[in-house]
Amino acid sequence: CIKQFFNSTSFLDLFIRLISITWPNLLAKIKFRSVQKPVADFFLNTITETLRYRKANNVVRNDFLQLLLQIKDNQEFGNKNNFQGAALTETGIVAQSLIFFVGGYETTSLTMAYCLYELAVNPGIQEKARGEIKKIVEQQGFTYDSVMGMSYLKKCVLESLRKHSPVPSHNRECTKDYTIPGTEIVIEKGTVVFIVNRAINNDPLYYPNPEVFNPDRFSEDEVTKRPPAAFTAFGFGPRRCIGSNFATVETQTCLAKLLLNYKFSINAKTKIPMVYDPRILINVPQNGLYLSIEKISA
């Protein structure tokens, strides 16, 4: 269902997705679906059944769904003054769960795939990352803290996101009139602004030789030389990706395990440079991504 949501090449699906991004209120007014019915039904049935089971059996878990359920219950039982905006309904919980799941599914797998691709194209960097992983695991074991301490691996992930952000752009609504510095151009309140990730993340002003994969761009010294918003893979400001920290942990953990046990290299079917599928609204490799994988002997 999720792959269908992301990877559909149907003209109608692409058109609806563009409308939902550009004029999000329009589809609601004309009561038109922005998500395919099988995907919507799957999540509606799964989340609704889970909510009913938890209520019937008094099941409490430390997860995102439980947090939403707690907010809904607090609104219903007299704590409305603590909340602003529309009340959270069961349908709203389904919608929020869909957004949270969709946002961290294909984008995370693409991040890992692109990082492995760059490490295969740059075997010296791959060996350096593997060396760091082996050293830390031998000293500390494979734990959350040890994975988070793999600083060079994190730089590789961030540099991969800079070159191959799965999300091509972010759209934001201007909250007040703003004049672009040095011009007479005014962005009026309510205007939807599209921020193209590749334009910023590949700007030579911030990243010299932007087509070169160089994890050291994300060393502490280099990061302080750039404006905070010069890296836009997760967005920036109050609307920054809510799952960025979780995605980072998930990506680093999987990559650490893979690099510890396997060597990745390019082959005759590997496309260099990377080519994205123009029919899909996220940056998906055109005709797939091919690498050779070799098990590392113990």
Secondary structure, DSSP 8 states (H G I E B T S, - for coil): -HHHHHH---HHHHHHHHHHHH-HHHHHHTT--SS-HHHHHHHHHHHHHHHHHHHHTT---SSHHHHHHHHHHHHHTT-GGG--SS---HHHHHHHHHHHHHHTTHHHHHHHHHHHHHHHH-HHHHHHHHHHHHHHHHHH-S-HHHHHT-HHHHHHHHHHHHHS-SS-EEEEE-SS-EE-TTS--EE-TT-EEEEEHHHHHT-TTTSSSTTS--GGGGSHHHHHTS-GGG--TT--GGGS-TTHHHHHHHHHHHHHHHHHHEEEE--TT--SS--B-TTSSS--BTT----EEEE---
